[in-house]
Amino acid sequence: MKAHEFDNAFEEGADISAHLDLDRASRPNREIRRVNVDFPAWMVEELDREAQRLGITRQAIIKVWIARQLDEHRACG
């Protein structure tokens, strides 16, 4: 299938999954990098309380809050 045929099929809502190699598919800028951050005990306790209130993990709340700050920073300039 040529690229323009693939694009047309996608735009028309056709099932294009047979033309994809999903074993090798990846999302750009989504590679995981591990970072270690030391927090004072009181911060960890507050994070845990808020995470429990929201029903999510400590790691999830940290990611959400940092993502929000980065979005705001990006929007400001």
N, C-alpha and C positions, 0 to 999 in steps of 0.2 A: 504494500500500500504506500502510495506516495504521500509526502507530507501534507500537501493541500487536500488530498482525499481524507486523510486522518483528521485534519482540522475541520473539514466540512462535516464529517460524520459526528465529531464531538459537538459541534455547534448545533447540529440537528437533534442531539440527544440520543444518538445511536449507542449501542453497547460496543465500546471500543476495547474492552478488557482483554479480548483475545489477541490484541496487537501490542500488549504491554508485557514487559518482563518484570513482574512485581517482586521477584526475588532480589533484583538489583535496584529497585526503586528507592529513592531517598528524597527527603525534603531539604531544600537548601537552607543553610544557616540553622540547622536543627541538631547539629552534632553536640553531644554532651561533653562537657568539661567539668571535672570535679574541682571544687574549691573548698578549702577549709577556712572557717571563720570562727574566731573565739569570741563568745559573748559573755558578759557578766551573768552570774546566776539569776539576778532579778529579771534580766531581759528574757532569758530562757523560760522562766516561770510565767512571765506575761505572755510570751509567744504560745506556750502550751495552753494557757487559759483561753486565749482567743481562738486558737486552733480547735480546742475541744468545743467551744461555744458554736463554732461554725461547722463542726463535724468533719474537719480535714486534718491532715498531718501538719506537724511543725514545718517540715520542708515545703509543703504546698503553700502555706501562708507566707513564708519568707519569699518564695518565688513570685507569688501574686503581688506582694507589696513592692518588691524591687521592680517588677515589670511595670507596675503603675507609675512609679517614680521615673523610670526611664522614659515611658511614654509622655509624661508631663514635661520632662526635660527636653525631649525631642520636639514637642509641640511649641515650646517657648523659643526655640531658635536654633 
